Amino acid sequence: MTTAVDPELRSGPLAFVGDLDAPRLDANDLHHLTRVLRVRLGDPMCVSDGHGHWRTARLGERPDDLGEVHEVLRPGPLVTVAVSMAKGSRTELVVQKLTELGVDRIVLLHAAPVGRPMGWRRHPPAS
């Protein structure tokens, strides 16, 4: 059953899994949760599919004691920003900042360099 629930009801750390019905943590996630965050096996956590659905669980390689599946509704419309690629690392900085702002989709535009229009010269021809 999918319901719209306030994300504040989630408890513990969050891990992303491929299947909410049969969640399984990969070795890197399990290591991060137990060694870095020092969460104990059996402690409460949340698992998410990364598409707005989550459920509570208990930490383990295969999280158990699964709670109800919840859905977080997307607020407002999707935001897409198109960016022309700049020289150097400016494009990387723009993408970083747009990601931090929560932009849903970033489109990188590739454009050919533009030269001077035909017939335009710096100095008029000598007469």
Buried (B, 14 or more C-beta within 10 A) or exposed (E): EEEEBEEEEBEBBEBBBEEBEEBBBEEEBBEBBBEEEEBEEEBBBBBBBEEEBBBBBBBBEEBEEBBEBBEBEEEEEEEEEEBEEEEEEEBEEBBEEBEEEEBEEBEEEEEEEEEEEEEEEEEEEEE
